[in-house]
Amino acid sequence: MPFDSSTLGLPYFSLEAAAVDKSPSELVISDESKENYYIVSREVYEDGPQQHGYIIVVEEGE
């Protein structure tokens, strides 16, 4: 079953905008297309998106 990205909230369409808006304790993740970016906690990432091919594009603290 495909992952429902709507559970991640509205996407950012710019990596730069997502990186600026995230807090130091959050990650920016993206799907394989790298067209949509989401700000999430590590727990949220590990509980779903990670198993569905989403990748971390900005780590915590960056």
PDB file of N, CA, C, O and CB in Angstrom:
ATOM      1  N   MET A   1       0.846  -1.182   0.000  1.00  0.00           N
ATOM      2  CA  MET A   1       0.000   0.000   0.000  1.00  0.00           C
ATOM      3  C   MET A   1       0.893   1.247   0.000  1.00  0.00           C
ATOM      4  O   MET A   1       1.806   1.336   0.821  1.00  0.00           O
ATOM      5  CB  MET A   1      -0.963  -0.003   1.229  1.00  0.00           C
ATOM      6  N   PRO A   2       0.654   2.209  -0.897  1.00  0.00           N
ATOM      7  CA  PRO A   2       1.479   3.410  -0.949  1.00  0.00           C
ATOM      8  C   PRO A   2       1.326   4.255   0.310  1.00  0.00           C
ATOM      9  O   PRO A   2       0.283   4.235   0.964  1.00  0.00           O
ATOM     10  CB  PRO A   2       1.124   4.236  -2.174  1.00  0.00           C
ATOM     11  N   PHE A   3       2.358   4.982   0.632  1.00  0.00           N
ATOM     12  CA  PHE A   3       2.351   5.857   1.798  1.00  0.00           C
ATOM     13  C   PHE A   3       1.485   7.082   1.516  1.00  0.00           C
ATOM     14  O   PHE A   3       1.564   7.662   0.433  1.00  0.00           O
ATOM     15  CB  PHE A   3       3.791   6.281   2.176  1.00  0.00           C
ATOM     16  N   ASP A   4       0.665   7.475   2.479  1.00  0.00           N
ATOM     17  CA  ASP A   4      -0.210   8.642   2.345  1.00  0.00           C
ATOM     18  C   ASP A   4       0.549   9.881   2.815  1.00  0.00           C
ATOM     19  O   ASP A   4       0.609  10.156   4.013  1.00  0.00           O
ATOM     20  CB  ASP A   4      -1.533   8.454   3.162  1.00  0.00           C
ATOM     21  N   SER A   5       1.123  10.622   1.882  1.00  0.00           N
ATOM     22  CA  SER A   5       1.929  11.788   2.245  1.00  0.00           C
ATOM     23  C   SER A   5       1.104  12.909   2.863  1.00  0.00           C
ATOM     24  O   SER A   5       1.676  13.844   3.424  1.00  0.00           O
ATOM     25  CB  SER A   5       2.650  12.309   1.029  1.00  0.00           C
ATOM     26  N   SER A   6      -0.222  12.843   2.777  1.00  0.00           N
ATOM     27  CA  SER A   6      -1.051  13.890   3.394  1.00  0.00           C
ATOM     28  C   SER A   6      -0.897  13.891   4.914  1.00  0.00           C
ATOM     29  O   SER A   6      -1.197  14.894   5.561  1.00  0.00           O
ATOM     30  CB  SER A   6      -2.533  13.694   3.018  1.00  0.00           C
ATOM     31  N   THR A   7      -0.436  12.789   5.487  1.00  0.00           N
ATOM     32  CA  THR A   7      -0.205  12.738   6.933  1.00  0.00           C
ATOM     33  C   THR A   7       1.003  13.578   7.338  1.00  0.00           C
ATOM     34  O   THR A   7       1.209  13.831   8.525  1.00  0.00           O
ATOM     35  CB  THR A   7      -0.006  11.291   7.386  1.00  0.00           C
ATOM     36  N   LEU A   8       1.798  14.011   6.370  1.00  0.00           N
ATOM     37  CA  LEU A   8       2.988  14.818   6.650  1.00  0.00           C
ATOM     38  C   LEU A   8       2.699  16.313   6.624  1.00  0.00           C
ATOM     39  O   LEU A   8       3.578  17.116   6.937  1.00  0.00           O
ATOM     40  CB  LEU A   8       4.077  14.497   5.652  1.00  0.00           C
ATOM     41  N   GLY A   9       1.495  16.693   6.258  1.00  0.00           N
ATOM     42  CA  GLY A   9       1.155  18.104   6.139  1.00  0.00           C
ATOM     43  C   GLY A   9       1.387  18.590   4.724  1.00  0.00           C
ATOM     44  O   GLY A   9       1.695  17.805   3.828  1.00  0.00           O
ATOM     45  N   LEU A  10       1.239  19.877   4.530  1.00  0.00           N
ATOM     46  CA  LEU A  10       1.423  20.453   3.198  1.00  0.00           C
ATOM     47  C   LEU A  10       2.900  20.438   2.822  1.00  0.00           C
ATOM     48  O   LEU A  10       3.760  20.711   3.659  1.00  0.00           O
ATOM     49  CB  LEU A  10       0.867  21.895   3.142  1.00  0.00           C
ATOM     50  N   PRO A  11       3.191  20.122   1.570  1.00  0.00           N
ATOM     51  CA  PRO A  11       4.596  20.081   1.157  1.00  0.00           C
ATOM     52  C   PRO A  11       5.152  21.468   0.854  1.00  0.00           C
ATOM     53  O   PRO A  11       4.420  22.405   0.535  1.00  0.00           O
ATOM     54  CB  PRO A  11       4.751  19.194  -0.063  1.00  0.00           C
ATOM     55  N   TYR A  12       6.454  21.560   0.965  1.00  0.00           N
ATOM     56  CA  TYR A  12       7.191  22.710   0.444  1.00  0.00           C
ATOM     57  C   TYR A  12       7.648  22.315  -0.950  1.00  0.00           C
ATOM     58  O   TYR A  12       7.966  21.151  -1.190  1.00  0.00           O
ATOM     59  CB  TYR A  12       8.416  23.118   1.377  1.00  0.00           C
ATOM     60  N   PHE A  13       7.685  23.260  -1.860  1.00  0.00           N
ATOM     61  CA  PHE A  13       8.148  22.985  -3.213  1.00  0.00           C
ATOM     62  C   PHE A  13       9.579  23.462  -3.418  1.00  0.00           C
ATOM     63  O   PHE A  13      10.157  23.287  -4.491  1.00  0.00           O
ATOM     64  CB  PHE A  13       7.230  23.645  -4.229  1.00  0.00           C
ATOM     65  N   SER A  14      10.143  24.065  -2.375  1.00  0.00           N
ATOM     66  CA  SER A  14      11.516  24.561  -2.420  1.00  0.00           C
ATOM     67  C   SER A  14      12.280  24.006  -1.226  1.00  0.00           C
ATOM     68  O   SER A  14      11.847  24.153  -0.083  1.00  0.00           O
ATOM     69  CB  SER A  14      11.552  26.117  -2.426  1.00  0.00           C
ATOM     70  N   LEU A  15      13.402  23.376  -1.487  1.00  0.00           N
ATOM     71  CA  LEU A  15      14.243  22.865  -0.411  1.00  0.00           C
ATOM     72  C   LEU A  15      14.730  24.004   0.471  1.00  0.00           C
ATOM     73  O   LEU A  15      14.778  23.864   1.693  1.00  0.00           O
ATOM     74  CB  LEU A  15      15.434  22.085  -0.979  1.00  0.00           C
ATOM     75  N   GLU A  16      15.086  25.113  -0.127  1.00  0.00           N
ATOM     76  CA  GLU A  16      15.592  26.250   0.633  1.00  0.00           C
ATOM     77  C   GLU A  16      14.544  26.769   1.614  1.00  0.00           C
ATOM     78  O   GLU A  16      14.872  27.081   2.759  1.00  0.00           O
ATOM     79  CB  GLU A  16      16.026  27.368  -0.313  1.00  0.00           C
ATOM     80  N   ALA A  17      13.295  26.865   1.182  1.00  0.00           N
ATOM     81  CA  ALA A  17      12.223  27.346   2.061  1.00  0.00           C
ATOM     82  C   ALA A  17      12.001  26.387   3.220  1.00  0.00           C
ATOM     83  O   ALA A  17      11.826  26.821   4.358  1.00  0.00           O
ATOM     84  CB  ALA A  17      10.918  27.529   1.273  1.00  0.00           C
ATOM     85  N   ALA A  18      12.006  25.097   2.946  1.00  0.00           N
ATOM     86  CA  ALA A  18      11.816  24.110   4.007  1.00  0.00           C
ATOM     87  C   ALA A  18      12.973  24.155   4.994  1.00  0.00           C
ATOM     88  O   ALA A  18      12.757  24.071   6.203  1.00  0.00           O
ATOM     89  CB  ALA A  18      11.679  22.701   3.415  1.00  0.00           C
ATOM     90  N   ALA A  19      14.189  24.285   4.498  1.00  0.00           N
ATOM     91  CA  ALA A  19      15.365  24.324   5.366  1.00  0.00           C
ATOM     92  C   ALA A  19      15.343  25.545   6.282  1.00  0.00           C
ATOM     93  O   ALA A  19      15.774  25.465   7.432  1.00  0.00           O
ATOM     94  CB  ALA A  19      16.642  24.324   4.528  1.00  0.00           C
ATOM     95  N   VAL A  20      14.845  26.670   5.781  1.00  0.00           N
ATOM     96  CA  VAL A  20      14.763  27.890   6.587  1.00  0.00           C
ATOM     97  C   VAL A  20      13.678  27.765   7.652  1.00  0.00           C
ATOM     98  O   VAL A  20      13.866  28.235   8.774  1.00  0.00           O
ATOM     99  CB  VAL A  20      14.488  29.110   5.692  1.00  0.00           C
ATOM    100  N   ASP A  21      12.554  27.144   7.327  1.00  0.00           N
ATOM    101  CA  ASP A  21      11.417  27.063   8.248  1.00  0.00           C
ATOM    102  C   ASP A  21      11.563  26.006   9.336  1.00  0.00           C
ATOM    103  O   ASP A  21      10.902  26.110  10.369  1.00  0.00           O
ATOM    104  CB  ASP A  21      10.175  26.790   7.476  1.00  0.00           C
ATOM    105  N   LYS A  22      12.395  25.003   9.146  1.00  0.00           N
ATOM    106  CA  LYS A  22      12.496  23.920  10.127  1.00  0.00           C
ATOM    107  C   LYS A  22      13.216  24.388  11.382  1.00  0.00           C
ATOM    108  O   LYS A  22      14.024  25.315  11.339  1.00  0.00           O
ATOM    109  CB  LYS A  22      13.225  22.715   9.524  1.00  0.00           C
ATOM    110  N   SER A  23      12.915  23.741  12.496  1.00  0.00           N
ATOM    111  CA  SER A  23      13.634  24.018  13.737  1.00  0.00           C
ATOM    112  C   SER A  23      14.874  23.124  13.785  1.00  0.00           C
ATOM    113  O   SER A  23      14.963  22.165  13.019  1.00  0.00           O
ATOM    114  CB  SER A  23      12.717  23.782  14.991  1.00  0.00           C
ATOM    115  N   PRO A  24      15.831  23.417  14.667  1.00  0.00           N
ATOM    116  CA  PRO A  24      17.052  22.606  14.733  1.00  0.00           C
ATOM    117  C   PRO A  24      16.810  21.131  15.063  1.00  0.00           C
ATOM    118  O   PRO A  24      17.658  20.289  14.765  1.00  0.00           O
ATOM    119  CB  PRO A  24      17.976  23.187  15.756  1.00  0.00           C
ATOM    120  N   SER A  25      15.679  20.811  15.667  1.00  0.00           N
ATOM    121  CA  SER A  25      15.405  19.417  16.035  1.00  0.00           C
ATOM    122  C   SER A  25      14.624  18.659  14.962  1.00  0.00           C
ATOM    123  O   SER A  25      14.276  17.496  15.163  1.00  0.00           O
ATOM    124  CB  SER A  25      14.639  19.373  17.337  1.00  0.00           C
ATOM    125  N   GLU A  26      14.347  19.298  13.832  1.00  0.00           N
ATOM    126  CA  GLU A  26      13.554  18.670  12.774  1.00  0.00           C
ATOM    127  C   GLU A  26      14.411  18.327  11.559  1.00  0.00           C
ATOM    128  O   GLU A  26      15.516  18.839  11.380  1.00  0.00           O
ATOM    129  CB  GLU A  26      12.409  19.589  12.358  1.00  0.00           C
ATOM    130  N   LEU A  27      13.853  17.432  10.726  1.00  0.00           N
ATOM    131  CA  LEU A  27      14.464  17.010   9.472  1.00  0.00           C
ATOM    132  C   LEU A  27      13.663  17.570   8.309  1.00  0.00           C
ATOM    133  O   LEU A  27      12.487  17.902   8.460  1.00  0.00           O
ATOM    134  CB  LEU A  27      14.549  15.468   9.386  1.00  0.00           C
ATOM    135  N   VAL A  28      14.292  17.675   7.165  1.00  0.00           N
ATOM    136  CA  VAL A  28      13.564  17.896   5.915  1.00  0.00           C
ATOM    137  C   VAL A  28      13.719  16.611   5.122  1.00  0.00           C
ATOM    138  O   VAL A  28      14.831  16.137   4.893  1.00  0.00           O
ATOM    139  CB  VAL A  28      14.106  19.167   5.109  1.00  0.00           C
ATOM    140  N   ILE A  29      12.585  16.053   4.706  1.00  0.00           N
ATOM    141  CA  ILE A  29      12.603  14.815   3.930  1.00  0.00           C
ATOM    142  C   ILE A  29      11.952  15.057   2.576  1.00  0.00           C
ATOM    143  O   ILE A  29      11.237  16.039   2.376  1.00  0.00           O
ATOM    144  CB  ILE A  29      11.880  13.672   4.688  1.00  0.00           C
ATOM    145  N   SER A  30      12.215  14.142   1.655  1.00  0.00           N
ATOM    146  CA  SER A  30      11.626  14.240   0.324  1.00  0.00           C
ATOM    147  C   SER A  30      11.353  12.849  -0.205  1.00  0.00           C
ATOM    148  O   SER A  30      11.973  11.871   0.212  1.00  0.00           O
ATOM    149  CB  SER A  30      12.549  15.019  -0.640  1.00  0.00           C
ATOM    150  N   ASP A  31      10.410  12.780  -1.134  1.00  0.00           N
ATOM    151  CA  ASP A  31      10.184  11.511  -1.818  1.00  0.00           C
ATOM    152  C   ASP A  31      11.250  11.357  -2.898  1.00  0.00           C
ATOM    153  O   ASP A  31      12.104  12.229  -3.056  1.00  0.00           O
ATOM    154  CB  ASP A  31       8.742  11.440  -2.431  1.00  0.00           C
ATOM    155  N   GLU A  32      11.206  10.278  -3.623  1.00  0.00           N
ATOM    156  CA  GLU A  32      12.239  10.002  -4.623  1.00  0.00           C
ATOM    157  C   GLU A  32      12.293  11.046  -5.734  1.00  0.00           C
ATOM    158  O   GLU A  32      13.344  11.246  -6.344  1.00  0.00           O
ATOM    159  CB  GLU A  32      12.011   8.642  -5.227  1.00  0.00           C
ATOM    160  N   SER A  33      11.181  11.709  -6.002  1.00  0.00           N
ATOM    161  CA  SER A  33      11.152  12.711  -7.079  1.00  0.00           C
ATOM    162  C   SER A  33      11.880  13.995  -6.699  1.00  0.00           C
ATOM    163  O   SER A  33      12.277  14.766  -7.573  1.00  0.00           O
ATOM    164  CB  SER A  33       9.716  13.037  -7.450  1.00  0.00           C
ATOM    165  N   LYS A  34      12.054  14.229  -5.406  1.00  0.00           N
ATOM    166  CA  LYS A  34      12.653  15.461  -4.870  1.00  0.00           C
ATOM    167  C   LYS A  34      11.923  16.703  -5.370  1.00  0.00           C
ATOM    168  O   LYS A  34      12.539  17.746  -5.594  1.00  0.00           O
ATOM    169  CB  LYS A  34      14.135  15.542  -5.252  1.00  0.00           C
ATOM    170  N   GLU A  35      10.618  16.586  -5.542  1.00  0.00           N
ATOM    171  CA  GLU A  35       9.798  17.734  -5.936  1.00  0.00           C
ATOM    172  C   GLU A  35       9.040  18.311  -4.751  1.00  0.00           C
ATOM    173  O   GLU A  35       8.647  19.477  -4.777  1.00  0.00           O
ATOM    174  CB  GLU A  35       8.816  17.333  -7.031  1.00  0.00           C
ATOM    175  N   ASN A  36       8.829  17.503  -3.705  1.00  0.00           N
ATOM    176  CA  ASN A  36       8.105  17.927  -2.513  1.00  0.00           C
ATOM    177  C   ASN A  36       8.980  17.679  -1.293  1.00  0.00           C
ATOM    178  O   ASN A  36       9.650  16.651  -1.192  1.00  0.00           O
ATOM    179  CB  ASN A  36       6.747  17.179  -2.383  1.00  0.00           C
ATOM    180  N   TYR A  37       8.965  18.635  -0.369  1.00  0.00           N
ATOM    181  CA  TYR A  37       9.776  18.548   0.836  1.00  0.00           C
ATOM    182  C   TYR A  37       8.856  18.694   2.040  1.00  0.00           C
ATOM    183  O   TYR A  37       7.900  19.468   2.014  1.00  0.00           O
ATOM    184  CB  TYR A  37      10.898  19.637   0.848  1.00  0.00           C
ATOM    185  N   TYR A  38       9.155  17.940   3.096  1.00  0.00           N
ATOM    186  CA  TYR A  38       8.334  17.946   4.302  1.00  0.00           C
ATOM    187  C   TYR A  38       9.234  18.117   5.515  1.00  0.00           C
ATOM    188  O   TYR A  38      10.330  17.559   5.568  1.00  0.00           O
ATOM    189  CB  TYR A  38       7.498  16.645   4.417  1.00  0.00           C
ATOM    190  N   ILE A  39       8.769  18.889   6.487  1.00  0.00           N
ATOM    191  CA  ILE A  39       9.478  19.067   7.746  1.00  0.00           C
ATOM    192  C   ILE A  39       8.837  18.125   8.763  1.00  0.00           C
ATOM    193  O   ILE A  39       7.638  18.207   9.029  1.00  0.00           O
ATOM    194  CB  ILE A  39       9.432  20.568   8.235  1.00  0.00           C
ATOM    195  N   VAL A  40       9.646  17.235   9.326  1.00  0.00           N
ATOM    196  CA  VAL A  40       9.133  16.250  10.279  1.00  0.00           C
ATOM    197  C   VAL A  40      10.156  16.012  11.381  1.00  0.00           C
ATOM    198  O   VAL A  40      11.324  16.378  11.255  1.00  0.00           O
ATOM    199  CB  VAL A  40       8.789  14.921   9.566  1.00  0.00           C
ATOM    200  N   SER A  41       9.695  15.392  12.464  1.00  0.00           N
ATOM    201  CA  SER A  41      10.616  14.946  13.510  1.00  0.00           C
ATOM    202  C   SER A  41      11.229  13.615  13.085  1.00  0.00           C
ATOM    203  O   SER A  41      10.708  12.947  12.193  1.00  0.00           O
ATOM    204  CB  SER A  41       9.885  14.809  14.888  1.00  0.00           C
ATOM    205  N   ARG A  42      12.324  13.234  13.714  1.00  0.00           N
ATOM    206  CA  ARG A  42      12.946  11.949  13.392  1.00  0.00           C
ATOM    207  C   ARG A  42      11.981  10.804  13.685  1.00  0.00           C
ATOM    208  O   ARG A  42      11.951   9.824  12.941  1.00  0.00           O
ATOM    209  CB  ARG A  42      14.254  11.763  14.188  1.00  0.00           C
ATOM    210  N   GLU A  43      11.190  10.909  14.756  1.00  0.00           N
ATOM    211  CA  GLU A  43      10.244   9.850  15.110  1.00  0.00           C
ATOM    212  C   GLU A  43       9.205   9.648  14.010  1.00  0.00           C
ATOM    213  O   GLU A  43       8.905   8.515  13.632  1.00  0.00           O
ATOM    214  CB  GLU A  43       9.548  10.179  16.434  1.00  0.00           C
ATOM    215  N   VAL A  44       8.663  10.742  13.502  1.00  0.00           N
ATOM    216  CA  VAL A  44       7.678  10.647  12.415  1.00  0.00           C
ATOM    217  C   VAL A  44       8.324  10.007  11.190  1.00  0.00           C
ATOM    218  O   VAL A  44       7.728   9.141  10.550  1.00  0.00           O
ATOM    219  CB  VAL A  44       7.105  12.053  12.058  1.00  0.00           C
ATOM    220  N   TYR A  45       9.533  10.431  10.867  1.00  0.00           N
ATOM    221  CA  TYR A  45      10.241   9.877   9.704  1.00  0.00           C
ATOM    222  C   TYR A  45      10.443   8.370   9.851  1.00  0.00           C
ATOM    223  O   TYR A  45      10.186   7.615   8.913  1.00  0.00           O
ATOM    224  CB  TYR A  45      11.603  10.573   9.519  1.00  0.00           C
ATOM    225  N   GLU A  46      10.896   7.936  11.011  1.00  0.00           N
ATOM    226  CA  GLU A  46      11.185   6.517  11.219  1.00  0.00           C
ATOM    227  C   GLU A  46       9.927   5.671  11.314  1.00  0.00           C
ATOM    228  O   GLU A  46       9.978   4.464  11.077  1.00  0.00           O
ATOM    229  CB  GLU A  46      12.005   6.338  12.469  1.00  0.00           C
ATOM    230  N   ASP A  47       8.793   6.282  11.659  1.00  0.00           N
ATOM    231  CA  ASP A  47       7.540   5.532  11.807  1.00  0.00           C
ATOM    232  C   ASP A  47       6.762   5.350  10.510  1.00  0.00           C
ATOM    233  O   ASP A  47       5.697   4.733  10.535  1.00  0.00           O
ATOM    234  CB  ASP A  47       6.666   6.218  12.800  1.00  0.00           C
ATOM    235  N   GLY A  48       7.235   5.850   9.401  1.00  0.00           N
ATOM    236  CA  GLY A  48       6.462   5.696   8.171  1.00  0.00           C
ATOM    237  C   GLY A  48       7.205   6.022   6.899  1.00  0.00           C
ATOM    238  O   GLY A  48       7.479   5.129   6.098  1.00  0.00           O
ATOM    239  N   PRO A  49       7.541   7.296   6.694  1.00  0.00           N
ATOM    240  CA  PRO A  49       8.135   7.680   5.416  1.00  0.00           C
ATOM    241  C   PRO A  49       9.433   6.933   5.075  1.00  0.00           C
ATOM    242  O   PRO A  49       9.691   6.639   3.908  1.00  0.00           O
ATOM    243  CB  PRO A  49       8.404   9.150   5.424  1.00  0.00           C
ATOM    244  N   GLN A  50      10.234   6.632   6.078  1.00  0.00           N
ATOM    245  CA  GLN A  50      11.501   5.941   5.819  1.00  0.00           C
ATOM    246  C   GLN A  50      11.273   4.600   5.126  1.00  0.00           C
ATOM    247  O   GLN A  50      12.027   4.227   4.227  1.00  0.00           O
ATOM    248  CB  GLN A  50      12.267   5.728   7.130  1.00  0.00           C
ATOM    249  N   GLN A  51      10.239   3.880   5.542  1.00  0.00           N
ATOM    250  CA  GLN A  51       9.942   2.574   4.956  1.00  0.00           C
ATOM    251  C   GLN A  51       9.355   2.682   3.553  1.00  0.00           C
ATOM    252  O   GLN A  51       9.216   1.675   2.859  1.00  0.00           O
ATOM    253  CB  GLN A  51       8.986   1.816   5.848  1.00  0.00           C
ATOM    254  N   HIS A  52       9.013   3.887   3.136  1.00  0.00           N
ATOM    255  CA  HIS A  52       8.381   4.080   1.829  1.00  0.00           C
ATOM    256  C   HIS A  52       9.268   4.863   0.868  1.00  0.00           C
ATOM    257  O   HIS A  52       8.774   5.459  -0.089  1.00  0.00           O
ATOM    258  CB  HIS A  52       7.055   4.795   1.994  1.00  0.00           C
ATOM    259  N   GLY A  53      10.560   4.862   1.117  1.00  0.00           N
ATOM    260  CA  GLY A  53      11.503   5.444   0.173  1.00  0.00           C
ATOM    261  C   GLY A  53      11.798   6.921   0.329  1.00  0.00           C
ATOM    262  O   GLY A  53      12.538   7.484  -0.478  1.00  0.00           O
ATOM    263  N   TYR A  54      11.238   7.569   1.349  1.00  0.00           N
ATOM    264  CA  TYR A  54      11.553   8.976   1.574  1.00  0.00           C
ATOM    265  C   TYR A  54      12.979   9.080   2.103  1.00  0.00           C
ATOM    266  O   TYR A  54      13.448   8.205   2.831  1.00  0.00           O
ATOM    267  CB  TYR A  54      10.540   9.629   2.566  1.00  0.00           C
ATOM    268  N   ILE A  55      13.652  10.148   1.732  1.00  0.00           N
ATOM    269  CA  ILE A  55      15.036  10.332   2.148  1.00  0.00           C
ATOM    270  C   ILE A  55      15.180  11.635   2.926  1.00  0.00           C
ATOM    271  O   ILE A  55      14.399  12.569   2.749  1.00  0.00           O
ATOM    272  CB  ILE A  55      15.976  10.325   0.930  1.00  0.00           C
ATOM    273  N   ILE A  56      16.189  11.681   3.785  1.00  0.00           N
ATOM    274  CA  ILE A  56      16.500  12.905   4.527  1.00  0.00           C
ATOM    275  C   ILE A  56      17.364  13.779   3.630  1.00  0.00           C
ATOM    276  O   ILE A  56      18.396  13.335   3.127  1.00  0.00           O
ATOM    277  CB  ILE A  56      17.226  12.591   5.890  1.00  0.00           C
ATOM    278  N   VAL A  57      16.940  15.017   3.433  1.00  0.00           N
ATOM    279  CA  VAL A  57      17.732  15.947   2.625  1.00  0.00           C
ATOM    280  C   VAL A  57      18.372  17.045   3.473  1.00  0.00           C
ATOM    281  O   VAL A  57      19.342  17.668   3.041  1.00  0.00           O
ATOM    282  CB  VAL A  57      16.858  16.574   1.547  1.00  0.00           C
ATOM    283  N   VAL A  58      17.840  17.292   4.679  1.00  0.00           N
ATOM    284  CA  VAL A  58      18.465  18.194   5.647  1.00  0.00           C
ATOM    285  C   VAL A  58      18.332  17.536   7.017  1.00  0.00           C
ATOM    286  O   VAL A  58      17.226  17.241   7.468  1.00  0.00           O
ATOM    287  CB  VAL A  58      17.800  19.637   5.625  1.00  0.00           C
ATOM    288  N   GLU A  59      19.463  17.309   7.672  1.00  0.00           N
ATOM    289  CA  GLU A  59      19.491  16.661   8.985  1.00  0.00           C
ATOM    290  C   GLU A  59      19.123  17.645  10.093  1.00  0.00           C
ATOM    291  O   GLU A  59      19.026  18.852   9.867  1.00  0.00           O
ATOM    292  CB  GLU A  59      20.877  16.060   9.254  1.00  0.00           C
ATOM    293  N   GLU A  60      18.921  17.103  11.294  1.00  0.00           N
ATOM    294  CA  GLU A  60      18.726  17.948  12.463  1.00  0.00           C
ATOM    295  C   GLU A  60      19.966  18.823  12.642  1.00  0.00           C
ATOM    296  O   GLU A  60      21.085  18.405  12.343  1.00  0.00           O
ATOM    297  CB  GLU A  60      18.452  17.090  13.739  1.00  0.00           C
ATOM    298  N   GLY A  61      19.752  20.030  13.130  1.00  0.00           N
ATOM    299  CA  GLY A  61      20.860  20.916  13.424  1.00  0.00           C
ATOM    300  C   GLY A  61      21.447  21.653  12.228  1.00  0.00           C
ATOM    301  O   GLY A  61      22.223  22.590  12.414  1.00  0.00           O
ATOM    302  N   GLU A  62      21.103  21.263  11.024  1.00  0.00           N
ATOM    303  CA  GLU A  62      21.638  21.958   9.838  1.00  0.00           C
ATOM    304  C   GLU A  62      20.812  23.182   9.525  1.00  0.00           C
ATOM    305  O   GLU A  62      21.105  23.895   8.565  1.00  0.00           O
ATOM    306  CB  GLU A  62      21.670  21.023   8.618  1.00  0.00           C
TER     307      GLU A  62
END
